[in-house]
Amino acid sequence: MTAIAPTPAYALGYRVSSYWCGNSNYPQAYMHMGHSFYVDLHSAYIANQWTDNTGDNTVYVANIIDVDDDHGGNRTYATSVLVEESEGGPAFYEKRDGQWVSMTGYGYQQPNFNAAWILLHYFEGDAL
């Protein structure tokens, strides 16, 4: 018998379901345990682009706002994500200790993983 693993929605391409205070410049990337994570599109920019044997590569930089929905307050942190676009679809990486590390989209990587999808769609002019 073959086991069938569920396909997470973000594996098919993350789509934004809400915005911070209804402002479309702050799409929600993730929500978990009383925290909502939003991408600040005002801060977003393309830091680098190149093409190599893996395909088209783009480094996106943006601020992520972590809003504590339960206790109030928020914190902002900058994130860098590398998107490799190839025939097999995009692959996502985050910068950790000076190295690009593959993101699986699970656990603590979820906000940055979804932010990578948001930034990819945003800079390609797709609807969020």
C-alpha positions as CSV (number, residue, x, y, z in Angstrom):
1,M,0.0,0.0,0.0
2,T,1.3,3.5,-0.9
3,A,1.1,6.2,1.7
4,I,-0.1,9.6,0.4
5,A,1.3,12.6,2.2
6,P,-0.9,15.7,2.4
7,T,0.2,18.6,0.2
8,P,0.4,21.8,2.2
9,A,-1.3,24.8,0.5
10,Y,2.0,26.8,0.4
11,A,3.6,24.0,-1.6
12,L,1.3,25.0,-4.4
13,G,2.1,28.7,-4.0
14,Y,1.2,30.7,-1.0
15,R,-1.7,33.1,-1.3
16,V,-2.4,35.9,1.1
17,S,-5.6,35.7,3.1
18,S,-5.4,38.9,5.1
19,Y,-3.5,42.1,5.6
20,W,-2.4,44.0,8.7
21,C,-5.1,46.5,9.6
22,G,-6.6,45.9,6.1
23,N,-3.5,47.6,4.5
24,S,-2.5,45.9,1.3
25,N,1.2,47.0,1.9
26,Y,1.3,44.4,4.7
27,P,0.3,41.0,3.6
28,Q,0.1,38.3,6.2
29,A,2.8,35.6,5.7
30,Y,1.9,33.4,8.7
31,M,-0.1,33.2,11.9
32,H,0.7,30.8,14.8
33,M,0.2,30.8,18.6
34,G,-1.0,34.4,18.9
35,H,1.6,35.8,16.5
36,S,0.9,37.2,13.1
37,F,3.7,37.8,10.7
38,Y,3.4,40.4,7.9
39,V,5.7,41.4,5.1
40,D,6.4,45.1,4.9
41,L,6.2,45.7,1.1
42,H,7.4,49.3,1.6
43,S,10.8,47.9,2.7
44,A,11.0,45.2,0.0
45,Y,13.6,45.3,-2.7
46,I,15.7,43.1,-5.0
47,A,19.2,42.9,-3.6
48,N,20.7,40.7,-6.4
49,Q,19.8,38.7,-9.5
50,W,21.7,36.3,-11.7
51,T,21.3,33.3,-14.0
52,D,23.4,30.2,-13.7
53,N,23.0,26.4,-14.4
54,T,20.2,26.2,-11.8
55,G,18.1,28.9,-13.4
56,D,17.1,32.4,-12.5
57,N,18.1,33.5,-9.0
58,T,16.8,36.4,-7.1
59,V,17.6,37.7,-3.6
60,Y,14.7,39.6,-2.0
61,V,15.1,41.6,1.2
62,A,12.1,42.8,3.3
63,N,11.1,43.6,6.8
64,I,8.9,41.1,8.6
65,I,6.6,42.5,11.3
66,D,5.8,40.0,14.1
67,V,2.6,41.2,15.8
68,D,1.8,39.7,19.2
69,D,-2.0,39.4,18.9
70,D,-2.5,38.1,22.4
71,H,-0.4,40.6,24.4
72,G,0.0,43.6,22.1
73,G,3.2,45.0,20.7
74,N,5.3,43.9,17.8
75,R,8.9,43.5,16.6
76,T,10.4,44.0,13.2
77,Y,13.2,42.0,11.7
78,A,14.8,42.1,8.3
79,T,14.9,38.9,6.2
80,S,16.8,37.9,3.1
81,V,15.4,35.1,0.9
82,L,16.9,33.5,-2.2
83,V,14.5,32.2,-4.8
84,E,15.9,29.8,-7.5
85,E,13.5,29.5,-10.4
86,S,13.9,26.5,-12.6
87,E,11.8,24.2,-14.8
88,G,11.0,22.2,-11.7
89,G,9.5,25.2,-9.9
90,P,11.0,27.6,-7.3
91,A,13.3,26.6,-4.5
92,F,13.6,28.9,-1.4
93,Y,16.6,29.6,0.8
94,E,17.2,31.8,3.8
95,K,20.4,33.3,5.0
96,R,21.7,31.7,8.2
97,D,25.1,32.2,9.7
98,G,26.3,33.7,6.4
99,Q,25.2,30.7,4.3
100,W,22.1,30.1,2.1
101,V,20.1,27.2,3.7
102,S,17.2,25.5,2.0
103,M,13.8,26.2,3.5
104,T,11.3,23.4,3.8
105,G,8.4,25.6,4.8
106,Y,7.8,23.8,8.1
107,G,8.2,25.0,11.7
108,Y,10.2,28.2,12.3
109,Q,10.9,28.6,8.6
110,Q,7.2,29.1,7.8
111,P,7.1,32.9,8.0
112,N,10.1,33.4,5.8
113,F,9.0,30.6,3.4
114,N,5.7,32.3,2.8
115,A,7.3,35.7,2.6
116,A,9.4,34.3,-0.2
117,W,6.3,33.4,-2.1
118,I,4.8,36.8,-1.4
119,L,7.9,38.6,-2.6
120,L,8.1,36.5,-5.7
121,H,4.5,37.2,-6.6
122,Y,4.8,40.9,-5.7
123,F,7.9,41.6,-7.8
124,E,6.5,39.6,-10.8
125,G,3.4,41.8,-10.6
126,D,1.0,39.0,-9.7
127,A,-2.0,39.5,-7.5
128,L,-1.4,38.6,-3.9
